[in-house]
Amino acid sequence: MNGIRSIINRLALIGLGDISQLRREEGQTLIEYALILVLIAVVVIGVVTLLGGQISSIFNKVQNAL
């Protein structure tokens, strides 16, 4: 539901000619997406670092089985 409201608000801003507000919201969204990607990258790096030896062992067992 929030997505629909957001679209309606953006269309209203465009219709009213207030592009500056629209640009600010898009900039905020870009920064939010970037922060989410950084958080995901940090989590993935942490998991791979902690489980790297075990993952390597599993791949070696699979390789030897082939």
DRENFI-857980 format. One record per residue (C-alpha): x, y, z. Coordinates in steps of 0.02 Angstrom, whole numbers, plus 32768, in hexadecimal, padded with zeros to 4 digits. Example, Ala and Ser with C-alpha at 12.3 -4.5 7.8 and 13.67 -1.06 7.14 Angstrom:
// DRENFI-857980
82677F1F8186/82AC7FCB8165/
***
This chain:
// DRENFI-857980
800080008000/808F80778026/80D4805A7F77/803280957F29/802F812E7F98/80E181557F69/80B9814A7EB0/801F81B87EC6/808482387F28/810B823B7EA2/808A82527E18/803A82DE7E7C/80E383337E91/810483277DD7/8056836B7DB1/807283FE7E26/811C84217DDA/817B84057E7D/820B83A27E33/828583D77EBB/822883707F3E/822582DB7EC9/82E182E57EAD/830282EB7F68/829B824E7F84/82F481F27EF9/839C82227F44/836781DF7FED/832C813E7F9D/83D281277F45/8431813E7FE8/83BC80C48042/83D880407FBC/8494805A7FC5/849180448082/842B7FA58073/84A77F607FF2/853A7F8A8064/84E47F3380F6/84C47E98808C/85797E988050/85BA7EA38103/854B7E13813A/85807DA680A6/86387DCB80C5/86237DA1817D/85CB7CFD8159/864B7CC980D6/86D97CF6814C/868E7C9081DB/865B7BFB8172/86E47C0380ED/87427B6A812A/86A67B008135/866B7B378088/87167B10803F/87127A63808F/86677A3F8044/86A07A747F96/873B7A077FA5/86D079707FD5/865E798F7F41/86F279A37ECC/874279027F0A/869E78A57EF6/869578D87E40/
***
